[in-house]
Amino acid sequence: MATITGLTRGGAVWVPKFIEAVDPEKCIACGRCFKVCARAVLELVPRADDGDDESGKVMSAAHPDDCIGCSACSRVCMKKSLSFEEA
């Protein structure tokens, strides 16, 4: 598959990075990524291990096919818990 590239308004080459997953070990379920995503890609789900986290929840890339590659979620994540892939 060919790599998708675009141009910024200033003419610089830009390669979108699409969300692949959220690391449940790093995620603190703060919701910043959820709030900044305009495409409803992320969703708060119960933690698989139901560990020590008070909320018992973690963010998940529930709808990765809806990601447009803007990386806004990555820029607001304090714990760097999101992983991406170029398409």
N, C-alpha and C positions, 0 to 999 in steps of 0.2 A: 504494500500500500504506500502511496506517495505521501510525503509529509505536507501538511497543510501550512501554508504561509500566508501572511497578509502584510499590509503596510499600515503604519500608524499615520495619523494626520500629517506629521512632519516628514513622512517618507521613509522612516526606518523600517527595516524588516522585522516582523513580529511573528513568532511561532506560538500558537495557543497550546496550553498544557491542560489536558482534561483530567478531572478527578478520577482516581482509580480506587482509593480506599481511605478509610479513617482508622488510625491505629488506636484501638480501644485502651491500650496501656498508657498512652500519652494523653488522650482526650479527657478533659475535666468537665465536659458538658456545659460549658459557659454559654453557648448559644450565639457567640459572635459570628461564626461562619454561617449559621442558619439565617441570621438577621440580614447579612450582607448579600446573600445569594438571591438574585432576581428570578431564578429559574426553578426554585423549589427542588433542588437536587438533594439536599440534606434532610435528615429526619432524626429526631430524638427517639431512641429505642431502649428497651431494658438491657442492662448489662448482662452478658452471657454468664459471668461468674457470680453476679450479684454481690460483688466485693464490698470493700470498705467505703465506697463513695456514698455519701449521704443520700443523694438522689436515686442511686441505683440505676442511672441511665447513662447513655453514651451516644454521641452523634454517629450517624451512619450515612454512607453514600447510597441512599435508597434508590435514587433515580439517576445514575451516572450518564445515561444516554441523553438526558436533557441538558448536560453541561455544555456551555459554549466556549469554555477555555479561557475565561477572563482572569482567573486566579485571584479574584477578590477575597475568597475564603482563605487562601493561603496567606495573604497579607495581614489579615486580622487575627490569625491563630497564634496565640502566645506560646503554645506548646509545640508548634510545628508538627501536628499530628496527622496532617493530610499528605497523601502521596499522589503524584500525578504522572501522566504519560503523554508523550507527544503523539499525535496521530498524523 
